[in-house]
Amino acid sequence: MELQPFLILQKKETKVNMNKYFTFLLLVFIFACKGTVSQNDASISFSKDKYNFGTIPYKKEAVYSFEFTNPGKTILIINDVKTSCGCTVPEWSKEPIRPGRKGQITIKYDAAFPSVFHKTIEVIYNGSESPFSLEIKGEVEYPEENTK
């Protein structure tokens, strides 16, 4: 009669060990699947992610094109490009970028106000690392009549 409690205890320990084992297998499976999905994810690589215009004449439009490549194995789609200010206007191709191909995002800055500026551009695309941040900076000169 003394063996019965021992057998019941042994069955409970076996159930606990099996639950731990299945939990471990489930976690391994989840992490393995995560790696597989990210390999087929769209990606973007910029040759330069920051640009300094230096000194810009007052009321002159400054333009720079950020060049990028699609290094991934799937089509890259740029869904949107958002800027931190209305004085910064982006232009980009709405066509999908095939793997290995290049594209560009052109940024136009309206130098309407004399000051130092630093603007952020967010590139929203179909990859899990989206958005990608770009930056421009510079200084707009004061007009000639204000320096006298």
C-alpha positions as CSV (number, residue, x, y, z in Angstrom):
1,M,0.0,0.0,0.0
2,E,2.9,2.3,0.5
3,L,3.9,2.1,-3.2
4,Q,0.7,3.8,-4.5
5,P,1.5,7.3,-3.4
6,F,5.0,6.9,-4.9
7,L,3.5,5.8,-8.3
8,I,1.0,8.7,-8.3
9,L,3.9,11.2,-7.6
10,Q,6.0,9.6,-10.3
11,K,3.1,10.1,-12.9
12,K,2.7,13.8,-11.9
13,E,6.5,14.3,-12.4
14,T,6.3,12.7,-15.8
15,K,3.4,15.0,-16.9
16,V,5.4,18.0,-15.7
17,N,8.4,16.9,-17.6
18,M,6.4,16.2,-20.8
19,N,4.8,19.7,-20.5
20,K,8.2,21.3,-20.3
21,Y,9.4,19.3,-23.2
22,F,6.5,20.3,-25.4
23,T,6.9,23.9,-24.4
24,F,10.5,23.8,-25.4
25,L,9.7,22.3,-28.8
26,L,7.1,24.9,-29.4
27,L,9.5,27.7,-28.7
28,V,12.1,26.2,-31.0
29,F,9.5,25.9,-33.8
30,I,8.4,29.5,-33.4
31,F,11.9,30.9,-33.6
32,A,12.8,28.6,-36.5
33,C,9.7,29.9,-38.4
34,K,10.6,33.5,-37.7
35,G,14.0,33.2,-39.3
36,T,12.4,31.7,-42.4
37,V,9.9,34.5,-42.9
38,S,12.5,37.3,-42.6
39,Q,14.7,35.8,-45.4
40,N,11.9,36.5,-47.9
41,D,11.3,40.0,-46.5
42,A,11.7,43.1,-48.7
43,S,14.8,45.2,-47.9
44,I,16.3,48.5,-48.9
45,S,19.9,49.7,-48.9
46,F,20.8,53.4,-49.4
47,S,24.3,54.4,-50.7
48,K,23.9,57.4,-48.3
49,D,21.3,58.1,-45.6
50,K,22.3,61.7,-44.7
51,Y,23.1,64.7,-46.8
52,N,24.4,68.1,-45.9
53,F,23.5,70.9,-48.4
54,G,25.9,73.2,-46.7
55,T,25.0,76.9,-47.3
56,I,22.0,77.5,-49.6
57,P,21.1,80.9,-51.0
58,Y,17.9,82.4,-49.7
59,K,14.8,81.4,-51.6
60,K,16.6,78.9,-53.8
61,E,15.3,75.4,-54.1
62,A,17.9,72.7,-53.0
63,V,17.6,69.3,-54.5
64,Y,19.3,66.0,-53.7
65,S,18.6,62.4,-54.8
66,F,19.1,59.5,-52.4
67,E,20.0,56.4,-54.4
68,F,19.0,53.0,-53.1
69,T,19.2,49.3,-54.1
70,N,16.9,46.4,-53.5
71,P,19.4,43.8,-52.1
72,G,16.5,41.4,-51.2
73,K,15.1,38.4,-53.0
74,T,11.6,39.8,-53.3
75,I,10.1,42.9,-55.0
76,L,10.5,46.2,-53.1
77,I,7.6,48.6,-53.0
78,I,7.9,52.1,-51.6
79,N,4.5,52.8,-50.2
80,D,5.1,56.4,-49.0
81,V,7.8,58.9,-48.2
82,K,6.9,61.3,-45.3
83,T,8.8,64.4,-44.4
84,S,9.0,66.3,-41.1
85,C,8.1,69.7,-42.7
86,G,6.1,71.1,-45.7
87,C,9.2,72.8,-46.9
88,T,10.6,69.3,-47.8
89,V,9.0,67.6,-50.8
90,P,9.8,64.0,-51.8
91,E,9.5,62.5,-55.3
92,W,9.9,58.8,-56.0
93,S,8.9,56.2,-58.6
94,K,5.7,54.3,-57.6
95,E,6.9,51.2,-59.7
96,P,8.0,48.1,-57.8
97,I,11.8,47.7,-57.6
98,R,13.0,44.2,-58.6
99,P,15.7,42.4,-56.6
100,G,19.2,43.8,-57.5
101,R,17.7,46.9,-59.1
102,K,18.3,50.6,-58.1
103,G,16.0,53.5,-57.5
104,Q,16.1,57.0,-56.1
105,I,14.1,59.3,-53.9
106,T,14.6,63.0,-54.8
107,I,14.2,65.5,-52.0
108,K,13.4,69.2,-52.7
109,Y,14.0,71.7,-49.9
110,D,12.4,75.2,-50.2
111,A,14.9,77.6,-48.7
112,A,12.2,80.2,-47.9
113,F,13.4,81.1,-44.4
114,P,17.0,82.0,-43.4
115,S,18.1,79.5,-40.7
116,V,19.9,76.3,-39.9
117,F,17.7,73.3,-40.7
118,H,17.7,69.6,-40.0
119,K,14.9,67.5,-41.6
120,T,13.9,63.8,-41.3
121,I,12.5,61.8,-44.2
122,E,10.7,58.5,-43.4
123,V,10.7,55.9,-46.2
124,I,7.8,53.5,-45.7
125,Y,8.2,50.2,-47.7
126,N,6.9,46.6,-47.7
127,G,9.6,45.2,-45.4
128,S,9.6,44.5,-41.7
129,E,12.4,47.0,-41.1
130,S,10.2,49.8,-42.4
131,P,10.4,52.8,-42.0
132,F,13.9,53.7,-43.1
133,S,15.1,57.2,-42.0
134,L,16.9,59.7,-44.2
135,E,18.2,63.1,-43.1
136,I,19.0,66.4,-44.7
137,K,20.6,69.5,-43.2
138,G,22.1,72.8,-44.1
139,E,21.9,76.5,-43.6
140,V,19.9,79.1,-45.6
141,E,21.7,82.4,-46.0
142,Y,20.2,85.6,-44.9
143,P,19.2,87.9,-47.8
144,E,21.7,90.6,-48.8
145,E,19.5,93.5,-47.5
146,N,19.4,92.1,-44.0
147,T,23.2,92.1,-43.6
148,K,23.7,95.9,-43.9
